């Protein structure tokens, strides 16, 4: 019975406190205030955006996130990202933004009184980190003294497997297959020994049976629709007890 009285007293005190809360001077003060604190282009060409809550306004924040557009002062629905977990700070990642465009990114937040969109941050020059090696286009060195002839262009596989390309050539040394999990884009992928790749993995095999080991970076840069410049630096592969490194740069074309 005593705990019941304590609960009633607590409710009464809370009600009195809320009823005496001072009204805000301006209507805008009831809305939340947020801002973008940083915009960072990551190695794979994606953009990490961070924000900060300056004020919750007249009640707690129910929704928060970012919006992005090629027009200054983006509307809240433009490329909207709704961040699910946040405290005083929050962040999200934008992918597939074009390096040829200028973007404006804002933070936004909503509470029971409405929503506001914060400051606009300009972003341009989006591109992934370049590969840490430079090779002649359409070349491949498998580390054993054998090299591939020029015109090392890759084309969609005859099987039309999603994300699969093969080298069209006349000898066993030009029997090369590269397999992505699906539609590829500019970014950094990682080699995997499983043909049925998922996510950001890629399968690379050559000379009929040799396969790159797990864990090497594959740098992909989109040139135009369906056309990609792909570079692999010092990727390891095994032949018996020997380990070699493979280096290559080639085009994937429609």
C-alpha positions in Angstrom: 0.0 0.0 0.0 2.9 2.3 0.8 4.4 1.9 -2.7 1.0 2.8 -4.2 1.0 6.1 -2.3 4.6 6.9 -3.3 3.7 6.4 -7.0 0.7 8.7 -6.6 2.8 11.4 -5.0 5.4 11.1 -7.8 2.7 11.5 -10.5 1.3 14.6 -8.8 4.7 16.2 -8.4 5.5 15.5 -12.1 2.2 17.1 -13.2 2.9 20.2 -11.1 6.4 20.5 -12.5 5.2 20.2 -16.1 2.4 22.7 -15.6 4.8 25.2 -14.2 7.4 24.8 -17.0 8.2 28.2 -18.6 6.9 28.7 -22.1 9.6 29.3 -24.8 10.0 32.8 -26.1 9.8 32.0 -29.8 7.9 29.3 -31.6 11.1 28.2 -33.4 12.5 27.2 -30.0 10.1 24.3 -29.8 11.7 22.7 -32.9 14.9 20.8 -32.7 18.2 22.2 -33.9 20.9 20.1 -35.6 23.9 20.6 -37.8 26.4 18.8 -40.0 29.8 18.6 -38.3 31.8 16.8 -40.9 31.7 15.3 -44.4 34.5 12.8 -45.2 35.1 11.0 -48.5 36.2 7.5 -47.7 38.6 5.3 -49.6 35.9 3.4 -51.5 34.3 6.7 -52.7 31.4 6.6 -50.2 30.8 9.7 -48.0 30.6 9.6 -44.2 28.4 12.4 -42.8 28.4 13.2 -39.1 25.9 15.5 -37.3 25.3 17.0 -33.9 22.2 17.9 -31.9 22.3 21.5 -30.7 18.9 21.5 -29.1 16.0 19.0 -28.8 13.5 21.9 -28.7 10.3 21.5 -26.8 10.3 17.7 -26.6 12.6 14.8 -27.3 13.7 14.1 -30.9 11.7 11.3 -32.6 13.4 11.1 -35.9 16.8 12.4 -37.2 19.0 12.0 -40.3 20.4 13.7 -43.4 19.2 14.9 -46.7 21.3 15.6 -49.9 20.7 17.2 -53.2 22.5 18.9 -56.1 20.4 22.0 -55.3 21.4 24.3 -52.5 19.2 24.0 -49.3 17.9 20.4 -49.9 14.4 19.5 -49.0 14.0 17.0 -46.2 12.9 14.2 -48.6 15.9 14.6 -51.0 18.1 11.5 -50.7 16.8 11.2 -47.2 18.6 9.0 -44.6 16.8 8.2 -41.4 19.3 7.4 -38.7 17.9 4.8 -36.3 20.4 5.1 -33.4 21.7 8.4 -32.1 22.6 10.3 -29.0 24.1 13.8 -29.1 25.8 12.9 -32.3 24.7 10.8 -35.3 26.2 9.7 -38.6 25.4 7.9 -41.9 27.0 6.9 -45.2 26.0 8.1 -48.7 27.0 5.8 -51.6 26.9 6.2 -55.4 27.3 10.0 -55.4 28.8 11.2 -58.7 32.3 12.6 -58.8 31.0 15.0 -61.6 28.4 16.7 -59.4 28.4 19.2 -56.5 26.1 18.1 -53.6 24.7 19.9 -50.6 24.1 17.9 -47.4 22.0 18.9 -44.4 21.0 17.4 -41.1 17.4 17.3 -40.1 15.4 16.3 -37.0 11.8 16.1 -35.9 10.0 16.2 -32.6 6.3 16.4 -31.6 6.1 20.0 -32.7 7.6 19.5 -36.2 10.9 19.3 -38.0 13.8 21.5 -39.1 16.6 21.2 -41.6 20.0 22.5 -40.5 22.9 24.1 -42.2 23.9 23.1 -45.7 27.5 21.7 -46.4 28.8 21.7 -49.9 30.6 18.6 -51.2 32.4 18.2 -54.5 35.3 16.2 -56.0 34.0 12.8 -54.8 36.3 10.0 -55.9 37.8 6.8 -54.3 41.4 6.5 -53.2 43.6 5.6 -56.1 45.2 2.1 -56.1 48.6 2.0 -54.5 50.2 0.8 -57.7 50.2 1.9 -61.4 50.3 -0.5 -64.3 49.9 -0.2 -68.0 46.2 -0.7 -69.0 45.3 -4.2 -70.2 48.3 -6.0 -68.6 48.6 -8.9 -66.1 51.7 -10.3 -64.4 51.2 -13.4 -62.3 54.6 -13.3 -60.7 56.2 -16.3 -62.3 57.7 -14.6 -65.3 54.7 -15.3 -67.5 52.7 -12.3 -68.7 49.6 -11.7 -70.7 49.6 -10.1 -74.1 48.1 -6.6 -74.6 44.4 -6.1 -75.3 43.5 -7.8 -72.0 39.8 -6.6 -72.1 37.1 -8.4 -70.2 33.6 -9.0 -71.5 30.4 -10.3 -70.0 30.5 -14.1 -69.7 28.5 -16.1 -72.2 26.6 -17.6 -69.3 25.4 -14.1 -68.4 25.9 -14.9 -64.7 25.3 -11.7 -62.7 28.5 -9.8 -62.2 30.7 -12.3 -64.1 33.2 -11.4 -66.8 35.7 -13.5 -68.8 38.7 -12.7 -70.9 38.3 -13.6 -74.5 41.6 -15.0 -75.7 43.1 -17.9 -77.7 45.3 -19.6 -75.2 45.0 -21.2 -71.8 46.9 -18.3 -70.2 44.1 -16.0 -71.2 41.5 -18.1 -69.5 40.5 -15.5 -66.8 37.2 -15.1 -64.9 36.3 -12.4 -62.5 33.1 -12.7 -60.6 31.3 -10.0 -58.4 28.2 -10.5 -56.3 26.1 -8.5 -58.7 26.0 -5.1 -60.3 29.4 -3.4 -59.6 30.2 0.2 -58.9 33.2 2.4 -58.1 34.8 1.2 -54.9 37.2 -1.2 -53.2 36.4 -4.9 -53.2 38.1 -7.9 -51.5 39.2 -11.2 -53.1 37.5 -14.4 -52.0 38.2 -18.0 -52.9 34.5 -18.9 -53.2 32.9 -18.5 -56.6 29.5 -17.7 -55.0 30.6 -14.4 -53.6 28.4 -12.1 -51.6 28.5 -8.4 -50.6 31.8 -6.7 -51.4 33.8 -9.9 -52.2 35.1 -10.8 -55.6 36.3 -14.1 -57.1 39.3 -14.0 -59.5 40.7 -17.1 -61.3 43.1 -17.6 -64.2 45.0 -20.2 -66.1 42.0 -22.6 -65.7 42.6 -23.5 -62.0 44.6 -20.8 -60.2 42.6 -18.6 -57.8 43.7 -15.5 -55.9 43.8 -16.0 -52.1 41.4 -14.3 -49.7 41.9 -10.7 -48.6 43.5 -8.7 -51.5 42.0 -5.4 -52.6 40.4 -5.0 -56.0 40.1 -1.3 -57.0 37.1 -0.6 -59.3 36.5 2.7 -61.1 33.4 3.3 -63.2 34.3 5.0 -66.5 30.9 5.0 -68.1 27.8 2.8 -68.2 29.0 -0.8 -68.0 32.7 0.1 -68.5 35.1 -0.2 -65.5 38.8 0.2 -65.0 40.0 -2.5 -62.5 43.3 -2.8 -60.8 44.7 -5.5 -58.5 48.0 -4.9 -56.6 50.2 -7.7 -55.2 47.4 -10.2 -54.7 48.8 -13.6 -53.5 48.0 -17.0 -55.0 49.5 -20.4 -54.4 51.0 -23.1 -56.7 51.9 -26.1 -54.6 54.2 -24.9 -51.8 55.0 -21.6 -53.7 53.3 -18.3 -53.2 53.3 -15.7 -56.0 51.9 -12.2 -56.3 49.6 -11.1 -59.2 49.4 -7.5 -60.5 46.9 -6.4 -63.2 45.0 -3.6 -64.6 42.3 -4.1 -67.3 39.0 -2.9 -68.6 35.6 -4.4 -68.3 33.5 -3.4 -71.3 29.9 -4.0 -72.4 
